[in-house]
Amino acid sequence: MAVSALAHMMRISKPQLLALRDKCLSVSETGKYGYRLSRANFSDAMMETNVTIEPDYHVLDNLFVMWDRDGIGSVNTVSVVCF
């Protein structure tokens, strides 16, 4: 449902959001705290799935910052893919 809401409010299409989700899952790194997605990998995933339209890119980038509560530059992948 959240994917549909984002797709409705932004210029990005639902298939693009789903592709972004899949790409985020594929570039996540496994570590001590489970699957983590770095900001660099998230940015690369957005570029690869053509999520470069303004303001969509900045909205998603700001969501990443919001999810990165401790400021370490990576987030739990589930936080991102469940948006």
Secondary structure, DSSP 8 states (H G I E B T S, - for coil): -HHHHHHHHSSS-HHHHHHHHHHHHHH-EEETTEEEEEHHHHHHHHHHTT---TTHHHHHHHHHHHH-TT-SSEEEHHHHHT-
